[in-house]
Amino acid sequence: MAAASAPPGDPLREATQRKLLRFSELRGKPVAAGEFWDIVAITAADEKQELAYKQQLSEKLKKKELPLGVQYHVFVDPAGAKIGNGGSTLCALRCLEKLYGDKWNSFTILLIHSGGYSQRLPNASALGKIFTALPFGNPVYQMLELKLAMYIDFPSHMNPGILVTCADDIELYSIGESEFIRFDKPGFTALAHPSSLSVGTTHGVFVLESFNCLGYRDLEYRCCHRFLHKPSIEKMYQFNAVCRPRNVSLQDFARSDNTFLKLDDEFVYTDSLFYMDHKSARKLLDFYEKVGILNCEIDAYGDFLQALGPGATVEYTRNTSHVTEEGSELVDMRQRVFHLLKGTSLNVIVLNNSKFYHIGTIEEYLFHFTSDSSLKTELGLQSIAFSIFPAIPEWSGKTSCIIQSILDSRCSLSPGSVVEYSRLGPDVSVGENCVISGAYVIATAVLPAYSFVCSLSLKMNGHLKYSTMAFGVQDTLKKSVKKLSDIKSLQFFGVCFLSCLDIWNLKVTEELFSGNKTCLSLWNARVFPVCSSLSDSVTASLKMLNAVQSKSAFSLNDCQLLSIEEMLVYKDVEDMITYREQIFLEITLKRKQSDLETS
């Protein structure tokens, strides 16, 4: 079984553990027809990411970590302009058509959006959000396995069509033992979770048709009048999206995004994943074939779902406040999508005993893995997951979290920190609220509190090299300025970036940044040394980090330097997977030896 058994009296945890158990029974075994997905497809932003995903899928299948007899695919976005997850959905439909012709109209398909470079959780940047490790299981689960486990009941109660989800969120739910979630209605069908109004401002919100029922049921099939994308609280009231308590007897009605909803609270129903039947998918594919090349971002939620339901209006197509890059074609393309889908039904499956979690930022990652979060209890997350380390300190309800790593017993690890796929020696001291990923720290080292350290293997001119990104967990890698004279507004480990460059003896020139010279950020700043060994790489980056903290000079002038953006171009996925496998084998061997000694 993937995690510890559930304590009695917690339906959500019990339901979650049942799904994990059922999935663990399918791992490495051929599945029967209709028992599982016909196709599992993952989207990738470019060919480099596509290759990384394919390599990892191949490893998982070889090690029998996934159900067999399923078609696993990676579909890459076309080169050029960013097309958003809506564009990626259209592109995936075209790929399915090319691979299967008309046969895909009889398939149940899971489509997981995992394109993009995870700038808010950079330990997922190199190998992908969908391959983020989770602290439970043997071998440890990654987000892909968790997604497959949580959706284990869906395919056998689904008409042919496509279920669309994102790589960095988790949906947990409990329904009656004799009930099933059915995706069998024409058009689109979405899951809905009770959430506070403040959570609704950052999600999609459903305006449901009236419903004559006195109490709440765990599972309710409803019709949606219209869908609001990241609405203000004022708009929620304006469009009657706000729900008020009925006569209920449920306890602990719902918790969503860590916000507990008391029984007397007003709330809204927010989105997570959605399904579209084959007819709707075909309509979108035919549209894409006519469009040809997309030159703007389309949002699968904001642009597809807002067009649905009898109350949908065209006004949203002109609202670009939630768009990352606004192009000249965006409004026109949105309006074309609206008129294409207008009149299509949006069915909503309300899950009143459900929770939606997002693990897409460093803050969320640290909170759920090290704090006393409800997710930890529900999934059975462990403080030491398939690792070697004798003891975990706890402080104020926080622990550290170690995932597939080997730590010397004399190593000091403070609460609130996560270590994954790493080796730490006896003279290593890790402060609180740190993230350490893929590292090898054998020399004496101090990692300041709130440090982020992630090592990557690189292939440069045919040679194996290493580089380690290091910064503060509260730094904003995406924040950018247009001119060199403005980089003083960037912060590295809470210190003015200009001051850091002075400490490192680096000159402020255009050559300091890779890529777009009008978008200057920590993401594309060439400040991370390239080294011949993994341990030297970590040591060099820790020295630059400690130099900033102590305000003492550490010259990088003679080093070959890369930006995080460039590291991803040069990344050597095969070597990173090999390093993880070496740790896995060593832990397995030591556990066997320990078992022999105690038997």
Secondary structure, DSSP 8 states (H G I E B T S, - for coil): --S----TT-HHHHHHHHHHHHHHHHTTSB--TTTS-SEEEEEESSHHHHHHHHHHHHHHHHTT-S-BS-EEEEEE--SSS--HHHHHHHHHHHHHHHHHGGGGGG-EEEEEE--S--TTSGGGTTT-GGG-B-S-TTTT-BHHHHHHHHTTTSGGGB-SEEEEEETTEEEEE---TT----B-SSSEEEEEEEE-HHHHTTSEEEEE-----SS--SEEEEEEEEEEES--HHHHHHTT--B---S---SS-EEETTEEE-TTS-BEEEEEEEEEEHHHHHHHHHHHHHH-S--S---IIIIIGGG-STT--GGGGG--TT-SS--TTHHHHHHHHHHHHTT--EEEEEESSEEEEE--SHHHHHHHHHS--HHHHHHT--SEES-B-S---EETTEE-EEES-EE-TT-EE-TT-EEES-EE-TTEEE-SS-EEES-EE-S-EEE-TTEEEEEEEEEETTEEEEEEEEEETT--TT-EESSGGGGGG-EETTEEHHHHHHHTT---SGGGB-S-TTSEESTTB--EEEESSHHHHHHHHHHHHHHHHHT-----TTS-EE-HHHHHHHB-HHHHHHHHHHHHHHHHHHHHHHHHHH-
